[in-house]
Amino acid sequence: MPKFEQPPTPEELKESSEQFIEYETTPNERQQNKLIKILETGDYEFLSEPEVSVRHEERKIILERIKNGEISDEEFQEIQRQIKPPWRRDKMGLSGLSDEQREWLGVSGPRSSLIRRLENNLSGRPNDLRADEGVAAAERIIIDYSTPQELESRLAEKYSQARSQIEEEQKKIVEGKGSEMRLDGAKAEERRQRHVIKDKALRELMHQLYGKRQEYWEQIKLLKREAAESP
């Protein structure tokens, strides 16, 4: 009987799918205060305020609501959608891009491969996107995933699915119903997914794609983590 590594538990799958979005983020009190006020009042106008004051008790109440699941992911996503992105769409594609953004989005330069691999992972298409199609790829990603929260969630889901497929193919072989070819294919898909989500440049790419939306999403994750760790 073939020997395989112990398949990951559901908890380990969840952890592995989240690790790729874990990185050091500095808490931004100004942005967090705006988030807390919006969650408290439902008023998105706080995003345009230069400074917002939040009392300790207000912060504590919002953290408790987050911890108790009283604030949905959709509420967090709607806040991100209210933030102006660093680009605008028109009939010619993405406009108003800086030279750095154009490099990150695949128009030119050594960074151009990441946006293509990212779209290929999301779409399941072969890695045959030309370098000059990077901006179009960025536009498609932004249309399909309007917030960084949506994009990260989808990448995590696809990575977990790829990991689960390996487990399923291993079980089929043990039961005499599978094949090494399908197992190899599942492993190749897992490597393909992992290659993008483990790329340290993914965070910078997401800043180029989403701008302030990415900044606020990082602060939302810090608030969620603080809420989970609170007594």
N, C-alpha and C positions, 0 to 999 in steps of 0.2 A: 504494500500500500504506500503511495507517495506520502512524504512528510511535508507538511506546510507549516508556516508560522501560524501561531494562534490567531484566529481572526479577531479583529477589533470589536469591542463591545459597542453598543449604541452610544454610550457615554464617551468612549474614546473617539468614535467617529465624529461626534459633535465637537469634541475638543480639537481634533485635528483639523476640522473644517473652519474653526475659528482662529487658530493660531496664526494663519497668514495675515490676519488683519490686526494682530497685536504688535504694537510698536510704541516707543516712548512718545507720548504727547504731553506737552506742557499745558496744565490747566490755564484757561483764559477766563479770569473772573468776569470781565466785561461781557463776553459772549455768553457765559453761563448765566449771568444775571438776566440777560435778555430772554434766554430760553425759559428760565424759571417764571418770569413775568408772563410770558406768552402761555405757558402751560397753566398758569394760575388764572389768567383772565380770558384767554382765547383771542387776544388782540395782537395781530401781527405787526401793528404799527410800532411796537417796541423795537423791531429790527432796525428802524431808521433813527432811533434815538441815539445821541452820542454816548450818554451814560445812563444807566438804570441802577437804582438802589434797591437792594433786597435785604430784608431783615432775616436774621438767623432762623426765626420761627417759620417764616415763609419758605425758606430753603428746605427746612426739615420736613414740612408738610408735603412738598412736592417730591422729595426723595422717598418718603413713605408711600406716596401714591404710585411712584414708579416701581418700588419694591413689591407692592401688593398687586401689580398688574393692572392698575386702574387707568394707566395711560398706554394707549395702543401704539403699535409700530406705525400705523397709518397717521396718527397725530404727529409723530416725529417726522415722518416723511412730508407731511403737508407744510411743516415749518420750513423744511429744506426747499420745497417748491416755491415758497414765497420769496426766496433769495435770488437776486438777479445773477444769472450765470455769466462767466467771463467771455461769452461769445454770443452771437445772434445768428439765427438761421435765415437764409434767404434762398432765392432760386438758384444761386450759384454755390450753395453749400454753406460752410461756416465762414463767417467774415469777422473782421476785427481781431484777427489772431496776430500775436507777436511772433518774432522770429523764433523765440524759444518754444512757444506753443507749436509752431509749425514743425519744428524739429521733433518735439515729443510726439506729435500726432502723425508722424510718419512721412512728412513731405521730403525730408532729407536728413542725413546724419546717422550716426551709429545707434541712436536710440529708437530708430524707426521700426524696428522689428517687434517691439513689445505691443504696440497697438494692433498690429496684424495678428500676432499670436492670441491676443485677448479676444478679438472678434472671432477668430477661428474656433477658439474654445467655446465661446457662447453659441456660435451658429453650428458647430460641428463640421464646418467646411474644411477641405484640405488647406494646408498652409501655402497657398499660391497667390495671395494678394500682392499686387505690385506695390513697390514703395510709394509711388505717386498716388495710390489710392488711400493713403492713411487718413487724410482729412475726411474723406467720404466714410471710411470705417468709423471714425470718431463720431460723425453725425448719426450714423445708424445706431451706435451704442447709446448715444445720448437720447435719441428718440425712444428707444426701447426701454432704457433705464434712466429715467429723468433725475434720479437722485443717487448719490453714492451708496446710500443704504440699500437701495434696490439692487445695484450692481454687485455689491459685496455679498448680499444674500443669495443671489443667483450663482455666483462663483462658488460659494460655500456649498450650495445644494448640489451643483454638478460634481464637485470634488468628492462629496460624500457618496453620491451615486456611483462614481467610478470606483471608490474603495469598496462599496457594497457589491459591485459586480464581480470584483476579484473573489470575494468571499463566496458568492454564489457559484462561480465557475469551479472553485476549489472543491466545494461540496459535491458538485455534479461528477467530478472526476473520481472522488472517493466512492461515490455510489455507482460508478461505472457508466454514467450517462453523459459525461462531458468529454472535452477534448483539450489537448495541450494548445492547439491552435487558438481556440476561443479564449483560453486563459491568457495566452500571450497577448491577444488583442485587448483584453481587459486591462492587463498591466500597462500596455502601451498607452491606452486612453488615460489611465491614472497618472502616468508620467507626464503626459501632455497637459493635463489639468494642473498638476503640481508645478510644472515649469513656469506657468504664469503666476500663480498665487504665491509662490515662494520667491518670486523675483523682487528684490529690494526696491527696484525702481517703480513698482506698481503704485506705491503711495504717491510718489511725485507725479506719475502719469495722471492719477486721479485728481490731484490738485490742478493739473493743467486742464482736465476735462470739466471739472465742477467748480473750481475757484472757491468762493466763500461757502458754497454748499458743502464742500468737503471739510472746510474748517469747522463749521457748525456741527457736522456729523461727528467729527472727532470729539467735540465737546459733549455731544449727546452721549457718546459711548462712555466718556469719563463719568458723567452723571449716573448713567445706568450701573456702572461698576461701583461707584460710591454708594449708590442705593443698595446694591446687592450685598455689600460688605458692612452696611450699617447695622447696629444692634436692633 
